[in-house]
Amino acid sequence: MLLSIEGDEATGTRHKQLVRQIRRRWDDLCWSWPAHNGQGYAVLRHKGKVVKACIVAYELRYGPVPVGKELDHTCMNKGCWNPWHMEPVTRSENVLRGDNPGGNAIKIHCPKGHPYSHYQSDGRRACIICRRENQRRRRKEAKENVAVY
């Protein structure tokens, strides 16, 4: 079930309730919202779009999220929309604070089990063994696909 912030078209009651709650509540509890997306974030329909409730709440209380930033749930509860629990941070900072800090950075072997032993020009790690195998395969395929006249 997706809730709409607009509520009743004529009165905008749900919007008024949301604004009133944001203005009146200053507690440190996680605020639950009845509708969630597939990732567990509280969502609602706002101005014809599905948006995260935490963004609407943050913007109603503090103004727009700064450019280049996203909101981090400092309470680690994705379903929470309490603006007091939101902190604008860069994407990389948010990832490091998340459930899987470092993500792929902590992996030391490629999916085939070879060690990551090579850094590409853009700073990403690569498996030199897999890279060479792929280059050999592509060269062989290119030779086989050459048209004979």
N, C-alpha and C positions, 0 to 999 in steps of 0.2 A: 504494500500500500504506500503510495507516494503522497505526501501531504503538500498542500500548496500554501505558501506564505500569504497569498492574496486572500484565501478563505472565501467568505461570501463576497461575490463581486460587488454588491451594492455598498456594503459597509467596510469591507476589508478587515473583518473582525480578527481573523487569525494574525494578520500583520500587526494590528494594534496590540494583541496579546503578546506577541513576540517582542515588540518594541517595549512594551510596559515591563515585561520580565527582564529584559536587558538593562533597562534603566533602574529597576528596583532591586534586583538581586546582585549582591556583591559577596556571596558566600564562596567558599573554596571547595564546594562539592562538585562532583561531575554531574552535569545536567544531561539527562537522557532524552532522546527524541524517538518517537515511535517508528520512524521509517529509516531504513538503512540500505545502502547499495551492497553489491557483492563483496566489497572489501571490508565491510563493517562500519563505514562512515555514515553518520547521520546526514540524510539528504532531504531536500525539499524543492518544490517548484517555486522559482522566484523570477519574475519578469519573463515568464514563458520558457525558462530554462531550468534544468535540473542542476542544482548546486549543492555544495556541502553546507550544512547548517552552521558549522563553525566559522566559515568565511562570512556568511551573512551576519552572524552575531558579532564577530570581530569588527566588521566594517560599521555596524550600527553603533558600537561603543567607541572605537578608536579611529575610524576612518579607513581608507583603502589600505590594503596590504602593500607594502613598499615594492616597487618594481624590482624584479630579480630575486624576490623572496617568496617563500611559501610558509604556511603555518605549521608549526610543530606542536603536537599535543604533548605538553610537558607532563601531563598526567598519564601518558601512554595508553589512554582509552580512546580508540578511534571513534566510538559512538558519542563521545562527549562534545558538547557545543558551548561550554562555558568559556566566554572570551578571556576570562582570567587565566585559563589554562593554555592559551595559545601564544606562541612566540614566533614572530617572523624571523626566519633563518634562511640561509642559502640551501639549495638542494643537497649539496654535499654534506653540510652540517646535519641536516635532517636525516640523511641516510646513516651517518655515523652514530646518531642518537637512537636509531631504530632497533628493531628486534634482531637484526642481523648486521651489526656494525662491521664495516669492512667488506661485507659481502664477498665478492670474488677476490678481493685483495688478500684474504687469508689463505686462498688456495695456492698450493705449491706445485701441483701437477695438472697437466692438461686432461681432458676427458679420456684420452687413451692411456694415461698413466705416465707419460714422459714428464720430466721436470721442466718447469718454465725457466728457460735459461737465456732468453733473448729479449731485449727491449727494442721496440720499433721506434721509428723517428718521432712518432707522436706520444711516446712515453708508455704506450700499452705493452704489456708483456705478451710474449708469443712462445709457442713451442717450436724450437728450431727444427726438430726431427719431423714433426707434422708439416711444417712449412716446406721443407725440402721435398717430402713425399708428395705434397700437393703440386709443387712446381714440376716435378718429374712426370706426374700423371697428366698435367695440362700440356706439357711439351709433347708427350707421346700422343695424346688425343689430337693435338694440332697437326702433327705429322701424318696421322692416319686420315685426317679430314681434308688433306690437300688434294685438290681435284687434279686428275691426270687427263691431259688432252691428247 
